[in-house]
Amino acid sequence: MVVTLAQNAEKAHRGRKAHDPLLARFCLLALVNLWLLAMLVFGLFGADRPAFWTGGALAFGLYLGLNGVLLRGLIRHYPHERLGLCNVVTHFRATLTAGLAAVLPTAQALTTDPVLAWSVVAIATIALACDGIDGWAARRSGLASSLGARFDMEVDSLLALILALIVWQTGKVGDWVLFLGLMRYLFVAAMWLMPWLNRPTPQRFSGKLVCVIQIAALIALLAPVVTGLWAVGLAGTALALVIWSFGVDIRFLWQTRAA
């Protein structure tokens, strides 16, 4: 029902540009969260200038890219006249995700610096905890849109990829842990080879639950106390669930490909 209302609103939106006040509020939000991003990176690496500048440059570049894509979507596809709490929360989660990207150049330091490791765990946990608030807020305020849902999904995918890359560099688990962050992107790549995959699938509670478990497992793997067989078992269980979830969607698409 929510998806149908959002699609109808977007059809009505076609052919008109986003209002200037909406874009002004978005720019203000982007500037506020840019300050938050700078404080976040400084808090992680303020005492280590090389790590601060290297990680900060990566985080800033990713943040600019995310905002550029979102701004283009607001201008071309967003059907409402205000952002609402839902999109503010999603943007906040995107900012935290960009901040975590700053850890990538020096991720091996997490194995010797427990303070940095627990700081990353805390930031990622906040990002995960905010997931679901944006969807609830969108439905409650009547601001649901395909753009908002897509941006939320892409932030989840990017968060999983960044966390998987960090875990991989810690050496706790083998290279196969990267599949916990790459599955979504491999599926998108497969759409180019098999067009029948490029269709919507029914929303499943189990799919959302697996996504939460996937990211929660990656966060847990960053904790200094999770090592050895515990780390391998946790990553293996999460990967098995992710493969099963994608398998359910692929099976549905295969069975309905003729339609």
Backbone as CSV, one residue per row, in Angstrom:
resi,resn,N_x,N_y,N_z,CA_x,CA_y,CA_z,C_x,C_y,C_z
1,MET,0.835,-1.193,0.000,0.000,0.000,0.000,0.880,1.257,0.000
2,VAL,1.917,1.249,0.860,2.814,2.400,0.933,3.541,2.591,-0.393
3,VAL,3.981,1.466,-0.991,4.690,1.541,-2.267,3.793,2.115,-3.347
4,THR,2.502,1.692,-3.362,1.563,2.186,-4.363,1.355,3.686,-4.221
5,LEU,1.172,4.167,-2.997,0.992,5.593,-2.769,2.226,6.377,-3.201
6,ALA,3.413,5.833,-2.914,4.649,6.512,-3.302,4.787,6.578,-4.808
7,GLN,4.419,5.489,-5.492,4.516,5.478,-6.947,3.542,6.466,-7.565
8,ASN,2.319,6.541,-7.019,1.342,7.502,-7.543,1.820,8.937,-7.337
9,ALA,2.420,9.197,-6.185,2.927,10.549,-5.918,4.047,10.904,-6.866
10,GLU,4.904,9.927,-7.182,6.026,10.203,-8.077,5.543,10.412,-9.507
11,LYS,4.482,9.723,-9.904,3.930,9.963,-11.239,3.421,11.399,-11.358
12,ALA,2.792,11.872,-10.282,2.300,13.246,-10.298,3.445,14.254,-10.292
13,HIS,4.597,13.820,-9.772,5.747,14.707,-9.661,6.491,14.872,-10.983
14,ARG,6.323,13.945,-11.896,7.072,13.995,-13.143,6.761,15.278,-13.912
15,GLY,7.803,15.853,-14.450,7.619,17.048,-15.255,7.757,18.340,-14.487
16,ARG,7.967,18.290,-13.162,8.181,19.512,-12.403,9.442,19.352,-11.554
17,LYS,10.097,20.435,-11.326,11.343,20.401,-10.580,11.079,20.528,-9.086
18,ALA,12.076,20.066,-8.309,11.964,20.188,-6.857,11.927,21.664,-6.461
19,HIS,11.181,21.956,-5.397,11.044,23.344,-4.958,12.360,23.843,-4.364
20,ASP,12.607,25.142,-4.530,13.821,25.745,-3.991,13.939,25.577,-2.482
21,PRO,12.842,25.757,-1.697,12.971,25.558,-0.248,13.416,24.141,0.119
22,LEU,12.949,23.143,-0.631,13.360,21.767,-0.373,14.856,21.606,-0.592
23,LEU,15.352,22.142,-1.701,16.782,22.042,-1.998,17.608,22.845,-0.999
24,ALA,17.087,23.979,-0.547,17.798,24.778,0.456,17.917,24.015,1.767
25,ARG,16.837,23.334,2.170,16.882,22.554,3.406,17.833,21.379,3.266
26,PHE,17.851,20.783,2.071,18.783,19.671,1.858,20.230,20.154,1.952
27,CYS,20.529,21.297,1.363,21.892,21.843,1.420,22.294,22.151,2.855
28,LEU,21.358,22.680,3.639,21.638,22.959,5.048,21.919,21.658,5.801
29,LEU,21.114,20.628,5.536,21.326,19.325,6.165,22.693,18.761,5.790
30,ALA,23.069,18.892,4.517,24.353,18.378,4.058,25.509,19.097,4.737
31,LEU,25.381,20.401,4.938,26.440,21.175,5.595,26.567,20.791,7.071
32,VAL,25.437,20.607,7.744,25.463,20.212,9.156,26.118,18.845,9.311
33,ASN,25.738,17.908,8.461,26.308,16.567,8.557,27.758,16.529,8.077
34,LEU,28.143,17.468,7.221,29.552,17.564,6.842,30.391,17.949,8.049
35,TRP,29.894,18.883,8.853,30.573,19.237,10.099,30.644,18.028,11.024
36,LEU,29.547,17.267,11.116,29.534,16.061,11.935,30.568,15.056,11.437
37,LEU,30.672,14.916,10.121,31.647,13.988,9.543,33.068,14.404,9.905
38,ALA,33.351,15.695,9.808,34.688,16.185,10.146,35.019,15.914,11.615
39,MET,34.056,16.142,12.520,34.274,15.876,13.929,34.455,14.378,14.193
40,LEU,33.733,13.573,13.445,33.830,12.122,13.606,35.215,11.625,13.222
41,VAL,35.699,12.065,12.065,37.029,11.642,11.607,38.109,12.180,12.534
42,PHE,37.939,13.423,12.996,38.915,13.995,13.920,38.933,13.222,15.233
43,GLY,37.762,12.794,15.699,37.704,12.016,16.930,38.383,10.667,16.802
44,LEU,38.331,10.085,15.615,38.966,8.788,15.397,40.474,8.904,15.237
45,PHE,40.924,9.937,14.516,42.340,10.014,14.141,42.979,11.365,14.452
46,GLY,42.400,12.150,15.346,42.936,13.476,15.601,44.399,13.480,15.978
47,ALA,44.851,12.446,16.702,46.242,12.382,17.149,47.170,11.808,16.087
48,ASP,46.613,11.247,15.051,47.408,10.641,13.973,47.138,11.425,12.695
49,ARG,47.967,12.415,12.417,47.719,13.313,11.294,47.687,12.600,9.941
50,PRO,48.643,11.695,9.634,48.569,11.003,8.333,47.272,10.224,8.157
51,ALA,46.857,9.510,9.205,45.607,8.748,9.131,44.414,9.678,9.011
52,PHE,44.480,10.824,9.693,43.381,11.789,9.639,43.192,12.317,8.219
53,TRP,44.290,12.727,7.572,44.173,13.304,6.235,43.832,12.247,5.190
54,THR,44.425,11.069,5.302,44.130,10.011,4.331,42.691,9.518,4.469
55,GLY,42.322,9.154,5.696,40.964,8.690,5.931,39.935,9.770,5.701
56,GLY,40.279,11.010,6.082,39.352,12.116,5.880,39.077,12.382,4.416
57,ALA,40.112,12.275,3.585,39.926,12.491,2.148,38.994,11.434,1.560
58,LEU,39.173,10.176,1.994,38.304,9.105,1.503,36.868,9.317,1.958
59,ALA,36.697,9.664,3.233,35.348,9.888,3.773,34.677,11.073,3.089
60,PHE,35.437,12.144,2.868,34.885,13.341,2.232,34.470,13.054,0.794
61,GLY,35.307,12.323,0.058,34.960,11.978,-1.324,33.705,11.130,-1.395
62,LEU,33.598,10.150,-0.503,32.403,9.304,-0.481,31.178,10.115,-0.096
63,TYR,31.321,11.015,0.858,30.210,11.861,1.298,29.715,12.750,0.161
64,LEU,30.641,13.337,-0.590,30.252,14.168,-1.732,29.517,13.333,-2.777
65,GLY,30.009,12.130,-3.042,29.351,11.272,-4.025,27.937,10.907,-3.611
66,LEU,27.754,10.544,-2.348,26.425,10.195,-1.854,25.470,11.378,-1.957
67,ASN,25.947,12.563,-1.588,25.088,13.739,-1.643,24.775,14.151,-3.078
68,GLY,25.725,13.957,-3.975,25.461,14.270,-5.378,24.375,13.386,-5.963
69,VAL,24.453,12.088,-5.655,23.429,11.156,-6.138,22.071,11.480,-5.527
70,LEU,22.059,11.781,-4.228,20.784,12.085,-3.562,20.188,13.385,-4.074
71,LEU,21.015,14.397,-4.301,20.513,15.670,-4.819,19.891,15.489,-6.198
72,ARG,20.536,14.708,-7.033,19.981,14.427,-8.370,18.630,13.721,-8.255
73,GLY,18.538,12.785,-7.305,17.277,12.088,-7.109,16.178,13.004,-6.587
74,LEU,16.534,13.919,-5.685,15.545,14.864,-5.168,14.991,15.745,-6.278
75,ILE,15.858,16.203,-7.164,15.433,17.089,-8.242,14.548,16.366,-9.250
76,ARG,14.882,15.113,-9.539,14.210,14.409,-10.633,13.072,13.505,-10.193
77,HIS,13.117,12.993,-8.956,12.158,11.944,-8.604,11.416,12.143,-7.288
78,TYR,11.863,13.059,-6.440,11.236,13.153,-5.120,9.876,13.834,-5.226
79,PRO,8.798,13.203,-4.733,7.435,13.729,-4.959,6.923,14.669,-3.878
80,HIS,7.640,14.836,-2.789,7.126,15.618,-1.664,7.823,16.982,-1.579
81,GLU,7.243,17.870,-0.773,7.771,19.228,-0.657,8.633,19.420,0.587
82,ARG,8.799,18.401,1.398,9.669,18.494,2.563,10.408,17.171,2.745
83,LEU,11.545,17.256,3.404,12.375,16.071,3.586,11.803,15.143,4.647
84,GLY,11.429,15.687,5.764,10.881,14.876,6.833,11.962,14.171,7.642
85,LEU,11.559,13.668,8.796,12.483,12.974,9.678,13.079,11.741,9.004
86,CYS,12.302,11.086,8.161,12.761,9.847,7.534,14.046,10.066,6.730
87,ASN,14.060,11.067,5.878,15.231,11.324,5.053,16.374,11.936,5.848
88,VAL,16.050,12.673,6.909,17.095,13.209,7.786,17.848,12.065,8.460
89,VAL,17.106,11.055,8.918,17.734,9.898,9.568,18.581,9.115,8.568
90,THR,18.059,8.901,7.368,18.826,8.178,6.358,20.104,8.923,6.003
91,HIS,20.003,10.243,5.900,21.195,11.048,5.600,22.208,10.960,6.738
92,PHE,21.724,10.932,7.955,22.605,10.773,9.115,23.322,9.434,9.056
93,ARG,22.601,8.379,8.692,23.216,7.057,8.568,24.251,7.040,7.442
94,ALA,23.961,7.747,6.348,24.931,7.841,5.255,26.197,8.567,5.717
95,THR,26.035,9.585,6.573,27.183,10.313,7.105,28.041,9.411,7.986
96,LEU,27.417,8.622,8.844,28.163,7.685,9.683,28.886,6.648,8.826
97,THR,28.231,6.210,7.750,28.852,5.235,6.851,30.087,5.826,6.181
98,ALA,29.983,7.078,5.738,31.146,7.755,5.157,32.256,7.898,6.194
99,GLY,31.888,8.165,7.441,32.882,8.266,8.501,33.616,6.953,8.725
100,LEU,32.898,5.841,8.642,33.533,4.531,8.794,34.506,4.244,7.657
101,ALA,34.234,4.810,6.482,35.146,4.615,5.354,36.522,5.200,5.644
102,ALA,36.589,6.178,6.548,37.871,6.774,6.901,38.811,5.771,7.559
103,VAL,38.252,4.688,8.084,39.057,3.673,8.767,39.763,2.753,7.767
104,LEU,39.269,2.677,6.551,39.775,1.696,5.587,41.284,1.763,5.350
105,PRO,41.882,2.943,5.167,43.330,2.959,4.900,44.187,2.435,6.051
106,THR,43.670,2.473,7.273,44.449,2.044,8.437,43.695,1.000,9.254
107,ALA,42.908,0.160,8.582,42.045,-0.789,9.297,42.832,-1.799,10.121
108,GLN,44.053,-2.120,9.731,44.845,-3.085,10.488,45.155,-2.600,11.899
109,ALA,45.057,-1.279,12.103,45.329,-0.731,13.434,44.287,-1.177,14.453
110,LEU,43.148,-1.645,13.999,42.104,-2.079,14.927,42.546,-3.283,15.750
111,THR,43.482,-4.074,15.227,43.943,-5.268,15.941,44.876,-4.912,17.093
112,THR,45.448,-3.719,17.070,46.378,-3.309,18.127,45.876,-2.128,18.938
113,ASP,44.807,-1.513,18.504,44.260,-0.337,19.189,42.811,-0.610,19.582
114,PRO,42.581,-1.154,20.778,41.207,-1.490,21.186,40.288,-0.280,21.285
115,VAL,40.841,0.885,21.612,40.008,2.088,21.697,39.437,2.431,20.329
116,LEU,40.283,2.373,19.304,39.816,2.628,17.943,38.803,1.567,17.519
117,ALA,39.076,0.307,17.853,38.171,-0.778,17.472,36.788,-0.592,18.093
118,TRP,36.745,-0.281,19.390,35.452,-0.096,20.049,34.757,1.168,19.570
119,SER,35.524,2.175,19.174,34.922,3.394,18.611,34.222,3.081,17.294
120,VAL,34.863,2.268,16.462,34.260,1.870,15.189,33.008,1.034,15.445
121,VAL,33.086,0.137,16.414,31.913,-0.672,16.774,30.758,0.223,17.212
122,ALA,31.052,1.239,18.006,30.007,2.145,18.498,29.363,2.920,17.350
123,ILE,30.181,3.444,16.437,29.650,4.222,15.309,28.775,3.336,14.424
124,ALA,29.264,2.140,14.120,28.501,1.228,13.267,27.209,0.778,13.943
125,THR,27.242,0.602,15.256,26.034,0.201,15.995,24.977,1.289,15.937
126,ILE,25.399,2.548,16.052,24.444,3.659,15.945,23.821,3.683,14.552
127,ALA,24.653,3.467,13.527,24.141,3.444,12.158,23.117,2.326,11.976
128,LEU,23.389,1.160,12.557,22.449,0.047,12.451,21.187,0.312,13.263
129,ALA,21.335,0.900,14.442,20.178,1.164,15.298,19.207,2.142,14.654
130,CYS,19.746,3.058,13.863,18.885,4.046,13.189,18.144,3.436,12.001
131,ASP,18.602,2.272,11.533,17.919,1.617,10.418,16.544,1.144,10.890
132,GLY,15.537,1.438,10.143,14.172,1.111,10.543,13.432,2.339,11.041
133,ILE,14.155,3.273,11.660,13.509,4.505,12.102,13.048,5.314,10.896
134,ASP,13.912,5.339,9.846,13.556,6.131,8.661,12.322,5.578,7.959
135,GLY,12.232,4.246,7.848,11.055,3.658,7.219,9.789,3.901,8.027
136,TRP,9.900,3.738,9.336,8.748,4.000,10.213,8.325,5.463,10.116
137,ALA,9.300,6.368,10.121,8.983,7.798,10.054,8.347,8.158,8.720
138,ALA,8.802,7.511,7.630,8.233,7.798,6.308,6.772,7.390,6.251
139,ARG,6.465,6.225,6.789,5.073,5.758,6.779,4.198,6.609,7.689
140,ARG,4.727,6.995,8.827,3.944,7.755,9.791,3.638,9.163,9.292
141,SER,4.593,9.767,8.568,4.428,11.143,8.106,3.841,11.240,6.707
142,GLY,3.664,10.095,6.032,3.147,10.115,4.672,4.163,10.575,3.646
143,LEU,5.448,10.451,3.961,6.512,10.905,3.067,7.258,9.737,2.425
144,ALA,6.606,8.581,2.348,7.238,7.425,1.716,7.452,7.705,0.230
145,SER,8.572,7.246,-0.294,8.876,7.421,-1.717,9.829,6.331,-2.152
146,SER,9.814,6.027,-3.441,10.759,5.048,-3.982,12.192,5.541,-3.829
147,LEU,12.392,6.850,-3.944,13.730,7.415,-3.778,14.245,7.168,-2.365
148,GLY,13.405,7.449,-1.370,13.823,7.242,0.012,14.127,5.786,0.308
149,ALA,13.263,4.876,-0.206,13.485,3.456,0.019,14.768,2.992,-0.658
150,ARG,15.017,3.481,-1.868,16.223,3.090,-2.600,17.476,3.623,-1.914
151,PHE,17.427,4.867,-1.459,18.583,5.441,-0.787,18.874,4.693,0.512
152,ASP,17.841,4.314,1.236,18.004,3.545,2.465,18.671,2.204,2.168
153,MET,18.235,1.542,1.104,18.801,0.248,0.739,20.263,0.379,0.332
154,GLU,20.586,1.429,-0.423,21.961,1.605,-0.871,22.879,1.955,0.300
155,VAL,22.381,2.692,1.282,23.183,2.980,2.470,23.470,1.693,3.231
156,ASP,22.462,0.812,3.352,22.668,-0.483,3.990,23.746,-1.282,3.265
157,SER,23.660,-1.313,1.937,24.623,-2.079,1.140,26.030,-1.508,1.288
158,LEU,26.139,-0.193,1.270,27.446,0.448,1.398,28.020,0.229,2.794
159,LEU,27.175,0.300,3.806,27.631,0.050,5.176,28.165,-1.370,5.303
160,ALA,27.451,-2.341,4.738,27.902,-3.738,4.790,29.233,-3.908,4.061
161,LEU,29.383,-3.255,2.915,30.623,-3.379,2.143,31.807,-2.795,2.913
162,ILE,31.639,-1.613,3.489,32.731,-0.975,4.229,33.111,-1.805,5.454
163,LEU,32.107,-2.304,6.173,32.401,-3.137,7.344,33.114,-4.417,6.940
164,ALA,32.688,-5.030,5.834,33.335,-6.262,5.366,34.793,-6.002,4.990
165,LEU,35.059,-4.868,4.365,36.437,-4.522,4.001,37.298,-4.299,5.241
166,ILE,36.715,-3.681,6.264,37.470,-3.469,7.503,37.760,-4.800,8.180
167,VAL,36.741,-5.659,8.284,36.935,-6.975,8.906,37.993,-7.770,8.148
168,TRP,37.929,-7.725,6.836,38.897,-8.453,6.008,40.332,-8.015,6.312
169,GLN,40.526,-6.711,6.499,41.874,-6.214,6.750,42.377,-6.551,8.157
170,THR,41.470,-6.835,9.079,41.915,-7.240,10.412,42.490,-8.644,10.413
171,GLY,42.163,-9.440,9.400,42.697,-10.790,9.304,42.017,-11.802,10.202
172,LYS,40.903,-11.428,10.834,40.207,-12.367,11.714,39.577,-13.517,10.936
173,VAL,39.142,-13.218,9.710,38.450,-14.194,8.867,39.115,-14.162,7.493
174,GLY,38.949,-15.237,6.733,39.554,-15.319,5.412,38.943,-14.348,4.418
175,ASP,39.481,-14.407,3.196,39.017,-13.486,2.153,37.533,-13.633,1.852
176,TRP,36.971,-14.796,2.139,35.572,-15.045,1.817,34.613,-14.139,2.591
177,VAL,35.099,-13.488,3.654,34.230,-12.578,4.406,33.800,-11.389,3.551
178,LEU,34.548,-11.108,2.487,34.186,-10.003,1.602,32.819,-10.224,0.949
179,PHE,32.410,-11.482,0.803,31.108,-11.747,0.193,29.966,-11.199,1.041
180,LEU,30.205,-10.986,2.340,29.167,-10.384,3.175,28.889,-8.939,2.769
181,GLY,29.846,-8.317,2.125,29.633,-6.955,1.661,29.420,-6.835,0.174
182,LEU,29.735,-7.900,-0.567,29.681,-7.826,-2.031,28.442,-8.459,-2.641
183,MET,27.659,-9.193,-1.862,26.549,-9.956,-2.433,25.573,-9.059,-3.193
184,ARG,25.228,-7.936,-2.620,24.291,-7.019,-3.275,24.849,-6.517,-4.608
185,TYR,26.127,-6.197,-4.643,26.743,-5.658,-5.857,26.956,-6.756,-6.907
186,LEU,27.213,-7.978,-6.465,27.311,-9.095,-7.402,25.955,-9.379,-8.041
187,PHE,24.900,-9.235,-7.242,23.549,-9.442,-7.764,23.212,-8.386,-8.812
188,VAL,23.581,-7.129,-8.536,23.335,-6.048,-9.506,24.116,-6.312,-10.791
189,ALA,25.369,-6.772,-10.662,26.165,-7.081,-11.846,25.543,-8.219,-12.650
190,ALA,24.953,-9.195,-11.943,24.323,-10.317,-12.630,23.114,-9.885,-13.446
191,MET,22.487,-8.779,-13.063,21.336,-8.284,-13.816,21.705,-7.935,-15.253
192,TRP,22.949,-7.505,-15.474,23.376,-7.145,-16.822,23.480,-8.382,-17.710
193,LEU,23.835,-9.515,-17.087,23.989,-10.759,-17.852,22.669,-11.507,-17.972
194,MET,21.821,-11.382,-16.952,20.542,-12.095,-16.930,19.425,-11.086,-16.641
195,PRO,18.874,-10.465,-17.669,17.875,-9.401,-17.476,16.658,-9.830,-16.659
196,TRP,16.352,-11.106,-16.605,15.181,-11.541,-15.855,15.356,-11.316,-14.342
197,LEU,16.595,-11.037,-13.919,16.824,-10.713,-12.515,16.445,-9.276,-12.183
198,ASN,16.336,-8.439,-13.216,16.109,-7.011,-13.002,14.618,-6.709,-12.888
199,ARG,14.019,-7.274,-11.874,12.598,-7.039,-11.591,12.407,-6.985,-10.077
200,PRO,11.370,-6.288,-9.631,11.146,-6.194,-8.182,10.737,-7.544,-7.590
201,THR,11.074,-7.730,-6.343,10.697,-8.934,-5.609,9.805,-8.550,-4.431
202,PRO,8.974,-9.466,-3.967,8.100,-9.154,-2.830,8.920,-8.803,-1.593
203,GLN,8.451,-7.832,-0.828,9.119,-7.500,0.421,8.892,-8.614,1.429
204,ARG,9.980,-9.083,2.030,9.914,-10.175,2.993,10.495,-9.720,4.330
205,PHE,9.808,-10.066,5.396,10.360,-9.780,6.726,11.657,-10.527,6.934
206,SER,11.724,-11.749,6.412,12.945,-12.535,6.571,14.129,-11.869,5.876
207,GLY,13.868,-11.228,4.723,14.940,-10.537,4.024,15.482,-9.369,4.830
208,LYS,14.574,-8.595,5.448,15.005,-7.474,6.287,15.752,-7.969,7.522
209,LEU,15.274,-9.081,8.084,15.927,-9.639,9.267,17.335,-10.108,8.937
210,VAL,17.501,-10.752,7.799,18.830,-11.229,7.393,19.774,-10.053,7.182
211,CYS,19.264,-8.957,6.625,20.089,-7.763,6.430,20.586,-7.226,7.773
212,VAL,19.717,-7.196,8.767,20.113,-6.741,10.097,21.154,-7.683,10.701
213,ILE,20.924,-8.991,10.561,21.875,-9.974,11.087,23.225,-9.848,10.391
214,GLN,23.197,-9.627,9.089,24.425,-9.471,8.305,25.281,-8.324,8.834
215,ILE,24.666,-7.153,9.007,25.416,-5.987,9.467,25.804,-6.139,10.934
216,ALA,24.910,-6.700,11.746,25.226,-6.903,13.170,26.404,-7.860,13.326
217,ALA,26.459,-8.898,12.491,27.573,-9.843,12.559,28.889,-9.171,12.183
218,LEU,28.859,-8.322,11.159,30.069,-7.614,10.751,30.542,-6.665,11.852
219,ILE,29.601,-6.026,12.533,29.968,-5.140,13.644,30.603,-5.946,14.771
220,ALA,29.987,-7.093,15.090,30.522,-7.939,16.160,31.930,-8.433,15.837
221,LEU,32.189,-8.689,14.559,33.515,-9.165,14.160,34.596,-8.118,14.378
222,LEU,34.205,-6.855,14.482,35.174,-5.787,14.731,35.510,-5.656,16.213
223,ALA,34.721,-6.253,17.086,34.980,-6.167,18.520,36.246,-6.956,18.868
224,PRO,37.125,-6.397,19.672,38.367,-7.094,20.016,38.166,-8.453,20.674
225,VAL,37.017,-8.656,21.328,36.795,-9.910,22.052,36.361,-11.050,21.140
226,VAL,35.987,-10.743,19.891,35.530,-11.781,18.954,36.702,-12.167,18.063
227,THR,37.265,-13.340,18.313,38.420,-13.814,17.564,38.316,-15.316,17.344
228,GLY,39.261,-15.867,16.583,39.382,-17.303,16.414,38.156,-17.964,15.812
229,LEU,37.780,-19.114,16.378,36.652,-19.880,15.856,35.333,-19.138,16.009
230,TRP,35.235,-18.292,17.042,34.015,-17.512,17.213,33.801,-16.582,16.024
231,ALA,34.878,-15.958,15.579,34.782,-15.046,14.442,34.436,-15.807,13.169
232,VAL,35.091,-16.931,12.938,34.830,-17.720,11.731,33.400,-18.249,11.731
233,GLY,32.952,-18.752,12.873,31.593,-19.283,12.963,30.531,-18.218,12.762
234,LEU,30.759,-17.051,13.350,29.796,-15.951,13.211,29.721,-15.483,11.765
235,ALA,30.881,-15.293,11.129,30.900,-14.846,9.732,30.295,-15.895,8.814
236,GLY,30.597,-17.165,9.063,30.057,-18.240,8.222,28.542,-18.345,8.332
237,THR,28.009,-18.210,9.540,26.560,-18.265,9.729,25.867,-17.106,9.020
238,ALA,26.442,-15.907,9.173,25.851,-14.742,8.525,25.883,-14.881,7.005
239,LEU,26.988,-15.373,6.468,27.098,-15.538,5.013,26.104,-16.577,4.503
240,ALA,25.912,-17.656,5.250,24.939,-18.677,4.848,23.527,-18.082,4.790
241,LEU,23.180,-17.248,5.754,21.859,-16.614,5.761,21.698,-15.652,4.590
242,VAL,22.749,-14.889,4.280,22.678,-13.945,3.164,22.512,-14.708,1.844
243,ILE,23.260,-15.781,1.665,23.136,-16.585,0.442,21.732,-17.171,0.330
244,TRP,21.191,-17.653,1.448,19.823,-18.191,1.440,18.822,-17.107,1.056
245,SER,18.968,-15.903,1.608,18.022,-14.828,1.320,18.055,-14.450,-0.154
246,PHE,19.244,-14.306,-0.727,19.336,-14.006,-2.148,18.795,-15.170,-2.977
247,GLY,18.994,-16.380,-2.498,18.485,-17.555,-3.207,16.969,-17.560,-3.286
248,VAL,16.309,-17.115,-2.210,14.840,-17.040,-2.216,14.362,-16.058,-3.282
249,ASP,15.015,-14.895,-3.356,14.629,-13.898,-4.363,14.914,-14.395,-5.780
250,ILE,16.052,-15.025,-5.974,16.405,-15.532,-7.307,15.433,-16.624,-7.737
251,ARG,15.049,-17.464,-6.810,14.078,-18.514,-7.142,12.747,-17.916,-7.565
252,PHE,12.287,-16.889,-6.841,11.039,-16.225,-7.208,11.144,-15.605,-8.603
253,LEU,12.247,-14.923,-8.886,12.427,-14.284,-10.194,12.503,-15.308,-11.308
254,TRP,13.105,-16.442,-11.048,13.193,-17.495,-12.059,11.829,-18.092,-12.356
255,GLN,11.053,-18.320,-11.306,9.747,-18.938,-11.478,8.748,-17.997,-12.164
256,THR,8.970,-16.681,-12.050,8.044,-15.712,-12.641,8.644,-14.982,-13.835
257,ARG,9.743,-15.502,-14.378,10.430,-14.796,-15.454,9.580,-14.663,-16.702
258,ALA,8.703,-15.660,-16.984,7.864,-15.596,-18.190,6.898,-14.426,-18.118
259,ALA,6.410,-14.132,-16.925,5.453,-13.026,-16.764,6.124,-11.682,-16.918
